[in-house]
Amino acid sequence: MAKKTPDPFFPWNYNDLMMKLVEERSGVGDLMRNGEIVRQVRYRISRYQGLLEGSGMPIPGLHRIEGTIDVGAGPDAGSLVGATLGLRLEDGRTLPITLTDPSGRILSEGHGPLKCQCC
């Protein structure tokens, strides 16, 4: 079996990764689309940070946000599924999120200028 060479962009082995819960929040916030407030929503989110399992060191930009929002039963709720949205939390932060289904499940993963502060 050939030895796999490390990827220069991802030098760690994905089998050595783990996600650690680092924050949980709930409250009422503003659901935003294209910088405009769509409506106020109740939210519950959990934020996970990627860590190297052996050392426990955080991997900058590797994170996951998941949770739920109360999108209500308005006619535009279905049009928000899959759209790039923002959720302004009670503490003033705005998180980029994606509504994954009409029931209000949200998800955000990754790395990049819209998702982390490292680049």
Secondary structure as the mmCIF struct_conf table of DSSP 4:
data_model
#
loop_
_struct_conf.conf_type_id
_struct_conf.id
_struct_conf.beg_label_comp_id
_struct_conf.beg_label_asym_id
_struct_conf.beg_label_seq_id
_struct_conf.end_label_comp_id
_struct_conf.end_label_asym_id
_struct_conf.end_label_seq_id
HELX_LH_PP_P HELX_LH_PP_P1 ALA A 2 ASP A 7
BEND BEND1 PRO A 8 PHE A 9
BEND BEND2 TRP A 12 TRP A 12
HELX_RH_3T_P HELX_RH_3T_P1 TYR A 14 ASP A 16
STRN STRN1 LEU A 17 ARG A 33
TURN_TY1_P TURN_TY1_P1 ASN A 34 GLY A 35
STRN STRN2 GLU A 36 LEU A 52
TURN_TY1_P TURN_TY1_P2 GLU A 53 SER A 55
STRN STRN3 PRO A 58 ILE A 69
TURN_TY1_P TURN_TY1_P3 GLY A 72 ALA A 73
TURN_TY1_P TURN_TY1_P4 PRO A 75 ALA A 77
HELX_RH_3T_P HELX_RH_3T_P2 GLY A 78 LEU A 80
STRN STRN4 VAL A 81 VAL A 81
TURN_TY1_P TURN_TY1_P5 GLY A 82 GLY A 82
STRN STRN5 THR A 84 ARG A 88
TURN_TY1_P TURN_TY1_P6 GLU A 90 ASP A 91
BEND BEND3 GLY A 92 GLY A 92
STRN STRN6 THR A 94 LEU A 99
BEND BEND4 ASP A 101 ASP A 101
TURN_TY1_P TURN_TY1_P7 PRO A 102 SER A 103
STRN STRN7 ARG A 105 GLY A 110
BEND BEND5 GLY A 112 GLY A 112
TURN_TY1_P TURN_TY1_P8 PRO A 113 LYS A 115
BEND BEND6 GLN A 117 GLN A 117
#
